[in-house]
């Protein structure tokens, strides 16, 4: 698949099933992610893969974080959190691993990790895989970060759900670039 095709036609795929990406596909996914823009070559990212029964453990972590923060949470809410990681055979947790640097502020490093996540999504699409980037409350919950072993300088950028698309891919919306681009000074 050519790069412009991937950029113009990638869509989020919410319905994913087995099989998960194989070893060769994963190698390409992460190789693409590592090509993200990276001021000062800090490589301010890392990735955790979650699959098999570990998805259930992640769901329990999500539910326990909700229960700790909202003791009145209904069982349906906790069950939804438990089942969230089961929506795909493979999850990749994209983590911004921020480094102290005199010329590269945290925001640039967060953006770089976001670019790595996007590159991984594009590489998934280019290989015929389905993928969806999700965040939600778990991405910002310190209990989830601790449960995943994040250090104090790390932030969850997103949970990438990966697998084989179920059904037809939707056609992406095509907003007009002119609606978002203007010359400066206007």
C-alpha positions as CSV (number, residue, x, y, z in Angstrom):
1,X,0.0,0.0,0.0
2,X,1.4,3.4,-0.9
3,X,1.8,6.0,1.9
4,X,-0.8,8.5,0.6
5,X,-3.3,5.7,0.3
6,X,-2.7,4.7,4.0
7,X,-2.9,8.4,5.1
8,X,-6.0,9.1,3.2
9,X,-8.0,5.9,3.8
10,X,-7.1,4.8,7.4
11,X,-10.1,4.5,9.6
12,X,-10.6,3.4,13.2
13,X,-11.9,-0.2,13.3
14,X,-14.0,-0.8,16.4
15,X,-14.9,-4.4,15.6
16,X,-11.8,-6.6,15.8
17,X,-11.3,-10.3,16.1
18,X,-8.6,-12.9,16.0
19,X,-6.0,-13.4,14.7
20,X,-3.8,-10.7,16.3
21,X,-1.0,-9.4,14.2
22,X,1.7,-12.0,13.7
23,X,5.4,-11.6,14.6
24,X,6.4,-10.2,11.2
25,X,3.5,-7.7,11.2
26,X,4.3,-6.6,14.8
27,X,8.0,-6.0,13.8
28,X,6.7,-3.6,11.0
29,X,4.3,-1.9,13.4
30,X,6.9,-1.1,15.9
31,X,9.5,-0.2,13.2
32,X,7.1,2.3,11.8
33,X,6.4,3.7,15.3
34,X,10.1,4.2,15.9
35,X,10.2,6.5,12.8
36,X,8.1,9.2,14.5
37,X,9.6,12.7,14.6
38,X,11.9,12.9,17.5
39,X,13.7,16.2,18.5
40,X,17.2,15.4,19.8
41,X,16.6,11.7,19.3
42,X,15.3,11.2,22.8
43,X,13.1,8.3,21.8
44,X,10.5,9.5,24.4
45,X,8.2,6.4,24.1
46,X,7.8,2.8,25.0
47,X,5.2,0.2,24.3
48,X,3.5,-2.5,26.3
49,X,1.7,-5.4,24.5
50,X,-1.3,-7.0,26.2
51,X,-2.9,-10.2,24.9
52,X,-4.4,-13.4,25.9
53,X,-5.5,-13.7,29.5
54,X,-3.5,-10.6,30.3
55,X,-6.3,-8.6,28.7
56,X,-8.6,-9.8,31.5
57,X,-6.0,-8.7,34.1
58,X,-5.9,-5.3,32.4
59,X,-9.7,-5.2,32.6
60,X,-9.6,-5.9,36.3
61,X,-7.0,-3.1,36.7
62,X,-9.5,-0.7,34.9
63,X,-12.4,-1.8,37.1
64,X,-10.3,-1.6,40.3
65,X,-9.3,2.0,39.4
66,X,-12.9,3.0,38.9
67,X,-14.0,1.3,42.1
68,X,-11.2,3.1,44.1
69,X,-12.1,6.5,42.6
70,X,-15.9,6.0,42.6
71,X,-16.9,3.6,45.4
72,X,-20.6,4.1,44.4
73,X,-19.9,2.9,40.8
74,X,-22.6,0.5,39.5
75,X,-21.6,-3.1,38.7
76,X,-22.5,-2.5,35.0
77,X,-19.9,0.2,34.8
78,X,-17.3,-2.0,36.4
79,X,-18.2,-4.9,34.1
80,X,-17.9,-2.6,31.1
81,X,-14.4,-1.6,32.2
82,X,-13.5,-5.3,32.7
83,X,-14.6,-6.2,29.2
84,X,-13.0,-3.3,27.4
85,X,-9.6,-4.9,26.7
86,X,-11.4,-8.0,25.3
87,X,-12.5,-5.9,22.3
88,X,-9.3,-6.9,20.4
89,X,-6.9,-9.8,20.5
90,X,-3.9,-7.4,21.0
91,X,-3.6,-4.1,22.8
92,X,-0.6,-1.9,22.7
93,X,-0.2,0.7,25.4
94,X,1.7,3.7,24.0
95,X,3.6,5.4,26.8
96,X,5.4,8.8,26.6
97,X,8.6,8.4,28.5
98,X,9.6,12.0,29.2
99,X,13.3,12.9,29.4
100,X,14.8,15.9,31.0
101,X,16.3,18.0,28.2
102,X,17.2,21.7,28.0
103,X,15.8,22.2,24.5
104,X,13.0,19.6,24.2
105,X,10.0,20.4,26.5
106,X,7.6,17.7,27.7
107,X,4.9,18.8,25.2
108,X,7.2,18.0,22.3
109,X,8.0,14.6,23.7
110,X,4.3,13.9,24.2
111,X,3.6,14.9,20.6
112,X,6.4,12.6,19.5
113,X,4.9,9.7,21.3
114,X,1.5,10.5,19.8
115,X,3.2,10.5,16.4
116,X,4.6,7.1,17.2
117,X,1.1,5.8,18.0
118,X,-0.2,7.3,14.7
119,X,2.5,5.7,12.7
120,X,1.7,2.3,14.3
121,X,-2.0,2.8,13.3
122,X,-1.0,3.6,9.7
123,X,1.3,0.6,9.6
124,X,-1.6,-1.6,10.8
125,X,-3.8,-0.2,8.1
126,X,-1.2,-0.7,5.4
127,X,-0.9,-4.4,6.4
128,X,-4.7,-4.9,6.2
129,X,-5.0,-5.0,10.0
130,X,-7.7,-3.2,12.0
131,X,-6.9,-0.8,14.7
132,X,-8.4,1.8,17.0
133,X,-6.8,4.3,19.4
134,X,-8.7,4.6,22.7
135,X,-8.0,6.6,25.8
136,X,-10.8,7.3,28.2
137,X,-10.4,7.6,32.0
138,X,-8.0,4.7,32.3
139,X,-5.4,6.5,30.3
140,X,-5.3,9.3,32.8
141,X,-5.8,7.4,36.0
142,X,-2.7,7.2,38.3
143,X,-3.8,3.8,39.6
144,X,-3.8,2.4,36.0
145,X,-0.4,4.0,35.4
146,X,1.0,2.4,38.6
147,X,-0.6,-1.0,37.8
148,X,1.1,-0.9,34.4
149,X,4.5,-0.1,36.0
150,X,4.8,3.5,34.7
151,X,7.5,5.7,36.2
152,X,6.8,9.2,37.4
153,X,8.1,10.7,34.2
154,X,5.7,8.6,32.0
155,X,2.2,9.1,30.7
156,X,-0.2,6.9,28.8
157,X,-0.8,8.3,25.3
158,X,-3.3,5.7,24.4
159,X,-4.4,2.1,24.2
160,X,-4.2,0.8,20.6
161,X,-6.6,-2.1,19.9
162,X,-5.4,-4.3,17.1
163,X,-6.7,-7.3,15.3
164,X,-8.4,-8.5,12.1
165,X,-11.2,-6.2,11.0
166,X,-14.7,-7.7,11.4
167,X,-16.9,-6.7,8.5
168,X,-16.4,-4.0,5.9
169,X,-14.3,-1.0,6.7
170,X,-16.3,2.2,6.8
171,X,-15.5,4.9,4.2
172,X,-13.7,7.8,5.8
173,X,-15.2,11.3,5.9
174,X,-13.4,13.7,3.7
175,X,-13.6,17.2,5.1
176,X,-12.4,19.9,2.7
177,X,-8.8,21.0,3.5
178,X,-9.8,24.6,2.7
179,X,-12.0,24.6,5.8
180,X,-8.9,24.1,8.0
181,X,-6.2,25.9,6.1
182,X,-5.6,29.7,5.8
183,X,-2.7,31.9,4.8
184,X,-1.0,34.1,7.4
185,X,-1.4,37.0,7.9
186,X,-5.2,36.7,7.1
